[in-house]
Amino acid sequence: MGVAVRSGDGWRVTGRWDFGSGSTHADRFIGGVFLRDEAGVGLTDEHGQPLMRVAHLPREEVTVHDTWNTIGMRATASNDYEVTDAQIPDSWVFDVFSAMRRDDPLYRLPMWFIVKHAGNTTALARRAIDEARDAAQTKMVMPQRQLLIDHPGTLEAIACAEAAARSARAFVVAEIERVWQACVEGGDLSLDVTAPLRLAIVNAATVAADVTRSMFDLMTTTAITADSVFAQLVADASVAKTHVVHSHRNWAPLGARLSGRPIEGPTVFI
């Protein structure tokens, strides 16, 4: 988190943030900030809680730190980034949870920006199955001297993976279509209505981790080299599954929301 200190009709922002995905090519940066008055005293809301907003940051004043040294999802370049005393206008500070200023369907649901995560995870599962099926055509299993594709266990593993991956993707697509229709029609977009879409996103990440691992196991020694596509897919899916949007910590609050039970602690759009 950073801080934004009132300065004239704008704000002076200082802070360092992590997980800046796209940092090596982005021309726009944002960061969460706590608001302070001209004297540096923290501002609070009507409940006495620190007032937090999101600030647009001037690209030319952003320093990107090379910190994204992970086992997977390396192309996201989710480095740390930092600004010091960056002056920004008041219009560059906004409340991400406030009502949308536009009433177009795309702007009626704030959580649309996280739906794209499911595209990544479902694609990882799909790639793992395709790669395994192709490699099994020529991989010889020893000591049986039998092609891997001819082994009944291989066919079973591929079928199970296909069922899981296709089901996960179908769940995501169906929920996107359902919620998008509600956006178009101006229908109910309460959290109770959108929770199944969040469930589909979390499920897709879990299935991707399971499917990539099962295809890794199926390929045995073919998968164990550092440059193996199967090793990379497992690493990518494992890292993706830790993201706050679809980590295992979402299951319990989603279950509570879908069961009409109180939700314990803060959540991300649940």
Residue pairs with C-beta under 8 A, 6 or more apart in sequence:
1 15
1 17
1 31
1 32
1 33
1 34
1 52
2 13
2 14
2 15
2 16
2 17
2 31
2 32
2 33
2 34
2 55
2 83
3 13
3 14
3 15
3 33
3 34
3 35
3 36
4 11
4 12
4 13
4 33
4 34
4 35
4 36
4 53
4 55
4 88
4 93
5 11
5 12
5 13
5 14
5 36
5 37
5 38
5 40
6 35
6 36
6 37
6 38
7 38
7 87
9 89
9 90
10 87
10 88
10 89
10 90
10 92
11 33
11 35
11 55
11 87
11 88
11 90
11 92
11 93
12 85
12 86
12 87
12 88
13 31
13 33
13 55
13 57
13 83
13 85
13 86
13 87
13 88
14 83
14 84
14 85
14 86
15 31
15 33
15 82
15 83
16 65
16 80
16 81
16 82
17 31
17 32
17 80
17 81
17 82
18 67
18 78
18 80
19 78
20 26
20 29
20 64
20 77
20 78
20 79
20 80
20 81
21 76
21 77
21 78
22 76
22 77
22 78
23 29
23 64
23 68
23 77
23 78
23 79
23 81
24 64
24 77
24 79
25 77
26 59
27 59
28 56
28 59
29 56
29 57
29 59
29 62
29 81
30 54
30 55
30 56
30 57
31 54
31 55
31 57
31 81
31 83
32 52
32 53
32 54
32 55
33 52
33 53
33 54
33 55
33 93
34 42
34 43
34 50
34 51
34 52
35 42
35 43
35 51
35 52
35 53
35 93
36 42
36 43
37 43
42 50
42 51
43 50
43 51
44 50
44 51
45 51
53 93
53 94
53 95
54 93
54 94
54 95
54 96
55 88
55 92
55 93
56 88
56 92
56 93
57 81
57 83
57 86
57 88
58 83
58 86
58 88
61 83
61 84
61 86
62 81
62 82
62 83
62 86
63 81
63 82
63 83
64 79
64 80
64 81
65 79
65 80
65 81
65 82
66 79
67 79
67 80
68 74
68 76
68 77
68 78
68 79
70 78
70 239
71 235
71 238
71 239
72 232
72 234
72 235
72 236
72 237
72 238
72 239
72 240
73 235
73 236
73 239
73 240
96 110
97 110
100 107
100 108
100 110
101 107
105 180
105 183
105 184
106 112
106 183
108 183
108 186
108 189
109 179
109 183
109 189
109 194
110 269
111 194
111 197
111 198
111 269
114 201
114 245
114 268
114 269
115 176
115 197
115 201
117 201
117 204
117 205
117 240
117 243
117 245
117 246
118 172
118 200
118 201
118 204
118 205
118 246
120 240
121 168
121 204
121 205
121 207
121 208
121 237
121 240
121 241
121 246
122 165
122 168
122 169
122 172
122 204
122 208
124 208
124 211
124 212
124 233
124 236
124 237
124 240
125 161
125 164
125 165
125 168
125 169
125 204
125 207
125 208
125 211
125 212
125 237
126 165
126 169
127 229
127 233
128 161
128 211
128 212
128 215
128 216
128 230
128 233
128 237
129 158
129 161
129 162
129 165
129 211
129 215
131 215
131 229
131 230
131 233
132 158
132 161
132 215
132 218
132 219
132 230
133 149
133 158
135 148
135 219
135 222
136 147
136 148
136 149
136 154
136 158
136 218
136 219
137 147
137 149
138 147
139 147
139 148
139 149
139 219
139 222
140 146
140 147
140 148
141 147
141 148
141 151
144 151
148 154
148 218
148 219
149 155
154 218
157 214
157 215
157 218
158 218
160 214
161 211
161 214
161 215
164 207
164 210
164 211
165 207
165 208
165 211
167 207
168 200
168 203
168 204
168 207
168 208
169 204
171 200
171 203
171 204
172 197
172 200
172 201
172 204
174 200
175 196
175 197
175 199
175 200
176 197
178 196
178 197
179 189
179 193
179 194
179 197
181 187
182 188
182 189
182 193
183 189
187 193
191 257
191 269
191 270
192 257
194 269
195 254
195 257
195 258
195 270
196 258
198 250
198 254
198 269
198 270
199 254
199 258
201 245
201 246
202 245
202 246
202 247
202 250
202 251
202 254
204 246
205 237
205 240
205 241
205 243
205 246
205 247
206 241
206 246
206 248
208 237
208 240
208 241
209 234
209 237
209 238
209 240
209 241
211 237
212 230
212 233
212 234
212 236
212 237
213 234
213 237
215 223
215 230
215 233
216 223
216 230
216 231
216 233
216 234
217 223
219 228
219 230
222 228
222 230
223 230
223 231
223 234
224 231
225 231
240 246
241 247
241 248
244 268
245 268
250 267
250 268
250 270
252 264
253 263
253 264
253 265
253 267
253 270
254 270
255 261
256 262
256 263
256 264
257 263
257 270
263 270
